[in-house]
Amino acid sequence: MASTFAALHHPDAGAPLLLPNAWDHASAAALAAQGFAAIGTTSLGVAAAAGLRDGSAATRDASLALALALGQGPFLLSVDAEGGFSDDPAEVAEVARELAAVGAVGINLEDGRPDGTLTAVELHAAKISAVKDAVPGLFVNARTDTHWLGDGNGDGHGGGRGRGCETIRRLDAYQLAGADGVFVPGLGDPARIAALVKALDVPLNILYSPTGPTVPELAELGVRRISLGSLLYRRALGAALETAALVRAGLPVEGAASTPTYGEVQALVPPGPTPSEGASW
């Protein structure tokens, strides 16, 4: 399964891997039913659903619980683990072991911190190396937030040039540490994407933006993985708010035909014991 997931990132696999990101069992199952062979999780969606802040290392238990629910599904699962929920590489490696044990084939590790700075290159590389030592077959997608957070702990040149230099410096280190792929959210300039593809030895992951290059355009640039991140979760939340506002205003709810029925949502969950049947008391 892990080798199948890795193969989806390489040119001979055809089109780039378009990875939608789920936040619960129903969203993952619905995406799988639409034919997506691989599904990621979104740390924002998981955190918000649990009433927690994203990126604060507070969602370890929630992320592992979701992986446990999804890991045996009919799709390949990659888990967004923020920064590994720890600055101790050994603890990050333990998270990776737990994810792999429940069926995850990939992990996303980011170097951005909640305070707007970047984790030291050496520390993030050590996390990647520890994960690969612990679970060699787990696909590590190493994310750098240089384009979201600016130069962070970078070279200080400022502007796009500084971000570009720091991005390359970090991705080089992450490749050497064993990363199977690298992720640069916030990068949308086609020329810079193409240049980065040429400078890398591993597949490049770009975060899709409705205002950025299209999927075919990203494919033409050489991008091998395109993530949707929190977009689906935020769109779902926006649709819920819009629907509630329309109903309150006495206006018709447009697009109702595309809304899953109660029965269709129920069908996404495999049959199992009722609470009373499964209770041990």
C-alpha positions in Angstrom: 0.0 0.0 0.0 2.8 2.4 0.9 4.6 1.7 -2.3 1.4 2.3 -4.3 1.0 5.6 -2.6 4.6 6.6 -3.4 4.2 5.5 -7.1 1.3 8.0 -7.4 3.9 10.8 -7.0 6.1 10.0 -10.0 5.7 10.9 -13.6 5.2 7.4 -14.8 2.0 7.3 -12.7 0.4 9.8 -15.2 -1.4 12.8 -13.9 -0.3 14.4 -10.6 -1.8 13.0 -7.4 -4.8 15.2 -6.5 -5.2 14.8 -2.8 -8.4 16.0 -1.2 -8.3 16.4 2.6 -11.0 15.0 4.9 -11.8 16.0 8.5 -13.9 13.1 9.6 -15.1 9.6 8.6 -18.1 10.8 6.5 -16.0 13.3 4.5 -13.3 10.7 3.8 -15.8 8.0 2.8 -17.7 10.4 0.5 -14.5 11.4 -1.2 -13.5 7.8 -1.6 -16.9 7.1 -3.2 -16.1 9.8 -5.8 -13.1 7.7 -6.9 -10.2 9.4 -5.0 -7.8 6.6 -4.4 -5.8 8.6 -1.8 -7.1 11.0 0.8 -5.3 13.2 3.3 -6.5 14.8 6.5 -6.7 18.5 7.1 -5.2 19.6 10.5 -7.4 22.7 10.5 -10.6 20.7 10.0 -9.6 18.1 12.6 -8.7 20.8 15.1 -11.7 23.0 14.6 -14.1 20.0 14.8 -12.5 19.2 18.2 -12.6 22.8 19.4 -8.8 23.1 19.3 -6.4 25.5 17.7 -4.6 24.3 14.6 -0.8 24.1 14.6 -0.6 24.1 18.4 0.3 20.4 18.8 -3.0 20.0 20.6 -4.6 17.6 18.1 -2.3 14.6 18.6 -5.1 12.4 20.1 -7.8 13.7 17.7 -5.5 13.0 14.7 -4.6 9.5 15.9 -8.3 8.7 16.6 -9.2 9.9 13.0 -6.4 7.8 11.5 -7.7 4.8 13.5 -11.2 5.3 12.0 -9.9 5.8 8.5 -6.8 3.7 8.2 -8.6 0.5 7.1 -10.8 2.3 4.6 -10.8 1.6 0.8 -8.3 4.3 0.1 -4.7 5.3 0.8 -4.5 7.6 3.9 -2.0 10.4 4.5 -2.2 12.2 7.8 -1.4 15.9 8.4 0.5 15.7 11.7 1.4 19.4 12.0 5.0 19.5 13.2 4.8 15.9 14.6 3.1 17.2 17.9 6.6 17.5 19.5 10.0 19.0 19.2 11.5 15.7 20.3 12.4 13.6 17.1 11.9 10.4 19.1 8.4 11.4 20.0 7.6 12.4 16.4 8.9 8.9 15.4 6.5 7.3 17.9 3.6 9.3 16.3 4.6 7.9 12.9 4.7 4.4 14.3 1.2 4.7 15.7 -0.1 6.1 12.4 1.5 3.4 10.3 0.1 0.7 12.7 -3.5 1.8 12.0 -3.0 1.9 8.3 -1.7 5.3 7.3 0.7 5.3 4.4 1.9 8.9 4.6 2.6 11.7 7.0 2.8 15.4 6.5 5.3 17.2 8.7 5.5 21.0 8.7 8.2 23.4 9.9 5.9 26.3 10.7 5.2 27.2 14.3 2.1 28.8 15.8 4.1 32.0 16.7 4.8 32.7 13.1 8.4 31.5 13.1 10.0 28.4 11.4 11.4 25.4 13.2 15.2 25.3 12.9 16.2 23.4 9.8 18.4 21.0 11.7 15.5 20.1 14.1 13.0 19.5 11.4 15.5 17.4 9.4 16.1 15.4 12.5 12.3 14.7 12.8 12.2 13.5 9.2 15.2 11.3 9.7 13.8 9.8 12.9 10.5 9.0 11.2 12.2 7.3 8.3 14.4 5.3 10.6 11.3 4.2 12.6 9.0 3.5 9.7 11.0 3.3 6.4 7.9 2.7 4.3 5.9 5.7 5.5 5.8 8.4 2.9 7.1 11.6 4.5 5.9 14.8 2.9 8.1 17.5 4.3 6.4 20.9 4.4 8.1 24.3 4.6 6.1 27.4 5.5 8.6 29.9 4.1 6.1 31.3 1.6 3.4 31.6 4.3 5.5 32.9 7.1 8.0 35.0 5.1 11.7 34.5 5.8 11.1 33.2 9.3 14.6 32.0 10.5 15.9 32.5 7.0 18.7 34.4 5.2 17.2 37.8 5.9 17.3 39.1 2.3 13.6 39.8 2.5 10.9 39.7 -0.2 10.4 36.9 -2.7 14.1 36.4 -3.3 14.8 35.7 0.4 11.9 33.3 0.6 13.2 31.5 -2.5 16.7 31.1 -1.1 15.4 29.9 2.3 13.0 27.5 0.7 15.7 25.8 -1.3 18.0 25.7 1.7 15.3 24.0 3.8 14.1 21.6 1.1 17.7 20.5 0.4 18.1 19.6 4.0 14.8 17.8 4.2 15.7 15.7 1.1 19.0 14.7 2.6 17.2 13.7 5.8 15.1 11.2 3.8 11.9 13.1 2.8 10.0 11.3 0.1 8.3 14.5 -1.1 8.3 18.2 -0.2 5.4 20.7 0.2 5.5 24.4 -0.3 2.1 25.9 0.5 1.6 29.5 -0.5 3.8 29.2 -3.6 1.7 30.1 -6.7 4.0 31.8 -9.1 4.4 29.5 -12.2 8.0 30.5 -12.9 9.1 29.8 -9.3 7.2 26.5 -9.2 8.9 25.4 -12.4 12.4 26.4 -11.1 11.8 24.6 -7.9 10.7 21.4 -9.7 14.0 21.5 -11.6 16.0 22.0 -8.4 14.5 19.0 -6.5 15.2 15.3 -6.5 11.8 14.4 -5.0 8.2 15.2 -6.0 6.9 18.7 -5.3 3.5 19.2 -3.6 1.7 22.5 -4.1 -1.4 23.6 -2.3 -4.3 24.3 -4.7 -5.7 27.8 -4.6 -8.9 28.9 -6.5 -6.9 32.1 -7.5 -3.8 30.2 -8.5 -2.8 27.9 -11.3 -5.3 25.2 -12.3 -4.6 21.5 -11.9 -3.6 21.1 -15.6 -1.3 24.1 -15.3 0.4 22.7 -12.2 0.8 19.4 -14.0 2.4 21.1 -16.9 4.9 22.8 -14.5 6.0 19.4 -13.2 4.1 19.4 -9.9 3.5 15.8 -8.8 1.1 16.3 -5.9 -1.7 18.8 -5.5 -3.3 19.1 -2.1 -6.6 20.8 -1.3 -5.7 21.4 2.3 -8.5 23.0 4.4 -10.4 24.2 1.3 -13.1 21.5 1.4 -13.7 21.9 5.1 -14.0 25.7 4.8 -16.3 25.4 1.8 -18.5 23.0 3.7 -18.6 25.3 6.6 -19.4 28.2 4.3 -22.2 26.2 2.7 -23.7 25.5 6.0 -23.7 29.2 7.0 -25.1 30.2 3.7 -27.9 27.6 3.9 -28.9 28.7 7.4 -29.0 32.3 6.4 -31.2 31.6 3.4 -33.6 29.5 5.5 -33.8 32.3 8.1 -34.5 34.9 5.4 -37.3 32.8 3.9 -35.4 32.3 0.7 -35.1 29.2 -1.4 -32.1 27.0 -0.8 -30.3 26.7 -4.2 -28.2 23.6 -4.9 -30.3 21.4 -2.7 -30.3 18.7 -5.4 -26.6 18.1 -4.7 -27.0 17.8 -1.0 -26.7 14.1 0.2 -29.8 12.6 1.7 -30.0 11.3 5.2 -29.8 7.8 3.8 -26.8 8.5 1.7 -24.9 9.8 4.6 -25.9 6.9 6.8 -24.6 4.6 4.0 -21.2 6.1 4.4 -20.8 4.4 7.8 -20.4 0.7 7.8 -23.1 -1.2 9.7 -22.2 -2.1 13.3 -23.7 -2.6 16.7 -26.1 0.0 18.1 -24.9 1.7 21.3 -27.0 -0.7 23.4 -25.7 -3.7 21.6 -22.1 -2.7 21.9 -22.3 -1.6 25.5 -20.5 -3.7 28.1 -22.7 -2.7 31.0 
